[in-house]
Amino acid sequence: MATNQYRPLSRGPVRRIGSTVLIYAVLIFGAVIILTPFLLSFMTGLKSPVQFSNTSSLSLPSPITWANFQELFGPDHNFISPIAVTVQMTVVILVVQLGCSILAAYAFARLSFPGRDIIFWAYLATMMIPAVTTIVPLYGMFTAVGLRNTFWALVLPTLFGSPYAIFLLREYFRGVPDDLEAAARIDGCGTLRVLWYVVIPYSRPIIATLTVITVVSHWNNFLWPRVITSGPDWAVLTVATADLQSQYNGNWTLVMAATTLALLPLIVIYLIFQRQIVNSISIGGFK
């Protein structure tokens, strides 16, 4: 009888601890895989060309040198101009594209007009067209009107709305409670005021997420700027970084220093908007 009073220890806590350890191990492994290239880029940018060629790429820079970063802003490369052009291009595209996408998404989500769904799905279908197939027609158009190698040639192809942004915003706007919009209209708000004072504040998480996506995609854009511009006047950061290499010289220390500079603004933007991005994911999953 006495032996029946003892029960075997439950395996539930042990299993939970084991699963937690396994999850964190997978996350740490994934973080190492993702962060290692960025760390190697920064380490390579701090090495001299001689040190880079004579030591392992995994070795720490010894001694640390900032000569590569200084050379980027010297008279030979003048990276101030590509950075300025990239910032201007990204800001203009972000403001106009996001504004047009918000207006279009609100119309598709909350307004009723003939052919609304047909127009939306037809526009969304353009996402299935590879962007590379439009390079030659766009180049011919901009060359014909004399806009080749200009600032407007960089921004116009993607300025007025994005199918991806409109799709995400439309789905989010459809989740805005009808009571909020009805209360605003009772107070005398028109369509634009409802959008500005009700829908946009409610949708800040998804707008912040699209801000990061838009900035990253156009900050890193390479193919179209490479095709439509020539020379240093309107070279963006990605093109200027590629031009650091020549047929006979990789200039890897300079390239990695330029890559590190290009990454820093994106990291800062993500750190600023990370809470809104997490909120948009959690709210979207809850819906």
C-alpha positions as CSV (number, residue, x, y, z in Angstrom):
1,M,0.0,0.0,0.0
2,A,2.8,2.4,0.8
3,T,4.2,2.2,-2.7
4,N,1.0,3.4,-4.2
5,Q,1.4,6.8,-2.6
6,Y,4.3,7.7,-4.9
7,R,3.6,8.8,-8.5
8,P,6.1,9.2,-11.3
9,L,7.4,12.7,-11.9
10,S,5.5,14.5,-14.7
11,R,7.4,15.0,-17.9
12,G,5.5,18.2,-18.8
13,P,8.0,20.7,-17.3
14,V,10.9,18.8,-18.7
15,R,9.4,18.8,-22.2
16,R,8.6,22.5,-22.0
17,I,12.2,23.3,-20.9
18,G,13.6,21.1,-23.8
19,S,11.3,22.7,-26.4
20,T,12.3,26.2,-25.1
21,V,16.0,25.4,-25.3
22,L,15.5,24.0,-28.8
23,I,13.6,27.1,-30.0
24,Y,16.3,29.4,-28.6
25,A,19.1,27.3,-30.2
26,V,17.4,27.5,-33.6
27,L,16.9,31.3,-33.2
28,I,20.5,31.8,-32.1
29,F,21.7,29.7,-35.1
30,G,19.5,31.7,-37.5
31,A,20.8,35.0,-36.0
32,V,24.4,33.9,-36.4
33,I,23.8,32.9,-40.1
34,I,22.0,36.3,-40.8
35,L,24.4,38.6,-38.9
36,T,27.7,37.0,-39.9
37,P,27.8,38.6,-43.4
38,F,27.2,42.0,-42.0
39,L,29.9,41.5,-39.4
40,L,32.4,40.3,-42.0
41,S,31.5,43.3,-44.2
42,F,32.3,45.7,-41.3
43,M,35.5,43.8,-40.4
44,T,36.7,43.8,-44.0
45,G,36.1,47.5,-44.2
46,L,38.5,48.0,-41.3
47,K,41.3,46.2,-42.9
48,S,44.0,47.4,-45.3
49,P,44.2,45.8,-48.8
50,V,47.5,44.1,-47.8
51,Q,46.0,42.7,-44.6
52,F,42.9,41.5,-46.4
53,S,44.9,39.6,-49.0
54,N,47.4,38.1,-46.6
55,T,45.0,37.0,-43.8
56,S,41.9,35.0,-43.5
57,S,38.6,36.8,-44.1
58,L,37.4,35.6,-40.7
59,S,40.4,37.1,-38.8
60,L,39.9,40.3,-36.9
61,P,41.5,43.5,-38.3
62,S,44.9,44.1,-36.7
63,P,45.6,47.0,-36.7
64,I,42.2,48.6,-37.3
65,T,42.3,51.2,-40.1
66,W,39.7,53.8,-41.1
67,A,41.5,54.6,-44.3
68,N,38.9,52.9,-46.5
69,F,36.1,55.0,-45.1
70,Q,38.2,58.1,-45.5
71,E,39.1,57.2,-49.1
72,L,35.4,56.9,-49.9
73,F,34.9,60.6,-49.2
74,G,38.1,61.7,-50.8
75,P,38.4,63.3,-54.2
76,D,38.8,60.0,-56.1
77,H,35.4,58.6,-55.1
78,N,33.4,61.4,-53.5
79,F,30.7,59.3,-51.9
80,I,28.8,62.4,-50.7
81,S,27.1,62.8,-54.0
82,P,25.8,59.2,-54.3
83,I,24.5,59.3,-50.8
84,A,22.7,62.6,-51.4
85,V,21.2,61.4,-54.6
86,T,20.0,58.1,-53.0
87,V,18.5,60.0,-50.0
88,Q,16.6,62.4,-52.4
89,M,15.4,59.6,-54.6
90,T,14.2,57.5,-51.6
91,V,12.5,60.3,-49.8
92,V,10.6,61.5,-52.9
93,I,9.5,58.0,-53.8
94,L,8.5,57.2,-50.2
95,V,6.3,60.3,-49.8
96,V,4.6,60.3,-53.1
97,Q,4.2,56.5,-53.5
98,L,2.9,56.0,-50.0
99,G,0.5,58.9,-50.3
100,C,-0.9,57.6,-53.6
101,S,-1.0,54.1,-52.3
102,I,-3.0,55.2,-49.2
103,L,-5.5,57.1,-51.4
104,A,-6.0,54.2,-53.8
105,A,-6.2,51.6,-51.0
106,Y,-8.9,53.6,-49.2
107,A,-10.9,53.9,-52.4
108,F,-10.7,50.1,-53.0
109,A,-11.5,49.3,-49.4
110,R,-14.1,51.7,-48.2
111,L,-15.7,53.4,-51.3
112,S,-18.2,51.9,-53.7
113,F,-17.9,52.7,-57.4
114,P,-18.6,50.7,-60.6
115,G,-15.8,48.2,-61.5
116,R,-14.0,48.7,-58.2
117,D,-13.0,45.0,-57.7
118,I,-12.2,44.5,-61.4
119,I,-9.9,47.5,-61.4
120,F,-8.2,46.4,-58.1
121,W,-7.6,42.8,-59.2
122,A,-6.4,43.9,-62.7
123,Y,-3.9,46.3,-61.1
124,L,-2.8,43.7,-58.6
125,A,-2.2,41.3,-61.5
126,T,0.6,43.6,-62.6
127,M,2.7,42.1,-59.7
128,M,3.0,39.0,-61.8
129,I,4.9,40.8,-64.5
130,P,8.7,40.6,-63.8
131,A,10.1,44.1,-63.4
132,V,13.1,43.2,-65.6
133,T,10.7,42.9,-68.6
134,T,9.8,46.6,-68.4
135,I,13.4,47.9,-68.4
136,V,13.8,48.2,-72.2
137,P,10.4,49.8,-72.8
138,L,11.0,52.3,-69.9
139,Y,14.5,53.1,-71.2
140,G,13.1,53.8,-74.6
141,M,10.4,56.0,-73.3
142,F,12.6,58.1,-71.0
143,T,15.3,58.4,-73.7
144,A,12.6,59.6,-76.2
145,V,11.4,62.4,-74.0
146,G,14.9,63.5,-73.0
147,L,14.8,62.3,-69.3
148,R,17.7,59.9,-69.5
149,N,20.4,60.5,-66.9
150,T,18.1,62.8,-64.8
151,F,16.7,62.7,-61.4
152,W,13.1,62.2,-62.7
153,A,14.2,59.2,-64.6
154,L,15.2,57.6,-61.3
155,V,11.9,58.2,-59.5
156,L,9.0,58.3,-62.1
157,P,8.7,54.6,-62.8
158,T,7.8,53.8,-59.2
159,L,6.4,57.1,-58.0
160,F,2.6,56.7,-58.3
161,G,1.6,53.8,-56.1
162,S,2.7,50.2,-55.6
163,P,0.5,47.2,-56.2
164,Y,2.0,45.5,-53.1
165,A,1.5,48.5,-50.9
166,I,-2.1,49.0,-52.1
167,F,-2.9,45.4,-51.5
168,L,-1.6,45.5,-47.9
169,L,-3.2,48.8,-47.1
170,R,-6.6,47.7,-48.6
171,E,-6.7,44.6,-46.5
172,Y,-5.8,46.6,-43.4
173,F,-8.3,49.4,-44.1
174,R,-11.1,46.8,-44.5
175,G,-10.5,46.0,-40.9
176,V,-11.1,49.5,-39.6
177,P,-14.4,49.4,-37.5
178,D,-17.3,50.9,-39.3
179,D,-18.5,52.6,-36.1
180,L,-15.4,54.8,-36.2
181,E,-16.0,56.0,-39.7
182,A,-19.7,56.4,-39.1
183,A,-19.1,58.5,-36.0
184,A,-16.7,60.7,-37.9
185,R,-19.2,61.2,-40.7
186,I,-21.9,62.1,-38.1
187,D,-19.5,64.8,-36.8
188,G,-19.4,66.3,-40.3
189,C,-16.2,64.7,-41.7
190,G,-15.9,64.2,-45.4
191,T,-14.1,61.3,-47.1
192,L,-10.6,62.9,-46.9
193,R,-11.1,64.0,-43.3
194,V,-12.2,60.5,-42.4
195,L,-9.1,59.1,-44.1
196,W,-6.8,61.6,-42.3
197,Y,-8.3,61.6,-38.8
198,V,-9.6,58.0,-38.5
199,V,-8.1,55.5,-41.0
200,I,-4.5,56.7,-41.1
201,P,-4.1,56.9,-37.2
202,Y,-5.7,53.5,-36.9
203,S,-3.3,52.1,-39.5
204,R,0.0,53.4,-38.2
205,P,1.5,50.0,-37.7
206,I,1.0,48.9,-41.4
207,I,2.1,52.3,-42.7
208,A,5.3,52.1,-40.6
209,T,5.9,48.6,-42.0
210,L,5.4,49.8,-45.6
211,T,7.7,52.8,-44.9
212,V,10.5,50.4,-44.0
213,I,9.8,48.1,-47.0
214,T,9.7,51.0,-49.4
215,V,12.9,52.6,-48.1
216,V,14.8,49.4,-48.1
217,S,13.7,48.4,-51.6
218,H,14.5,51.7,-53.2
219,W,17.6,52.4,-51.2
220,N,19.0,49.1,-52.5
221,N,17.7,49.4,-56.1
222,F,20.5,48.8,-58.6
223,L,19.3,47.6,-62.0
224,W,17.2,50.6,-63.1
225,P,19.6,53.3,-61.8
226,R,22.5,51.5,-63.6
227,V,20.5,51.4,-66.9
228,I,19.1,54.9,-66.9
229,T,22.0,56.9,-65.6
230,S,25.6,57.2,-66.6
231,G,28.5,59.1,-65.0
232,P,28.8,60.4,-61.5
233,D,26.2,63.1,-61.5
234,W,23.1,60.9,-60.7
235,A,24.8,57.7,-59.5
236,V,23.1,56.2,-56.5
237,L,24.8,54.4,-53.7
238,T,24.5,50.9,-55.1
239,V,25.9,52.0,-58.5
240,A,28.7,53.9,-57.0
241,T,29.7,50.9,-54.8
242,A,29.7,48.6,-57.9
243,D,31.9,51.2,-59.7
244,L,34.6,50.8,-57.0
245,Q,35.5,47.5,-58.7
246,S,37.4,47.3,-62.0
247,Q,38.3,44.5,-64.3
248,Y,41.6,43.9,-62.7
249,N,41.0,45.1,-59.1
250,G,38.2,44.0,-56.8
251,N,38.9,46.7,-54.2
252,W,37.1,44.5,-51.6
253,T,38.1,46.6,-48.6
254,L,36.6,49.7,-50.2
255,V,33.5,47.8,-51.4
256,M,32.9,46.4,-47.9
257,A,33.4,49.9,-46.3
258,A,30.8,51.3,-48.8
259,T,28.5,48.4,-48.0
260,T,28.7,49.1,-44.3
261,L,27.9,52.8,-44.9
262,A,24.9,51.8,-47.0
263,L,23.6,49.5,-44.3
264,L,23.8,51.9,-41.4
265,P,20.7,54.1,-42.4
266,L,18.6,51.0,-42.9
267,I,19.5,49.6,-39.5
268,V,18.6,53.0,-37.9
269,I,15.2,53.1,-39.7
270,Y,14.4,49.6,-38.6
271,L,15.3,50.3,-35.0
272,I,13.0,53.4,-35.1
273,F,10.0,51.5,-36.5
274,Q,10.5,48.0,-35.0
275,R,7.7,48.4,-32.5
276,Q,5.2,49.4,-35.1
277,I,6.3,46.6,-37.4
278,V,5.8,44.1,-34.5
279,N,2.4,45.6,-33.8
280,S,1.3,45.3,-37.5
281,I,2.3,41.6,-37.5
282,S,0.5,40.9,-34.2
283,I,-2.6,42.9,-35.1
284,G,-2.8,41.3,-38.6
285,G,-2.4,37.8,-37.0
286,F,-5.2,38.6,-34.5
287,K,-7.5,39.7,-37.3
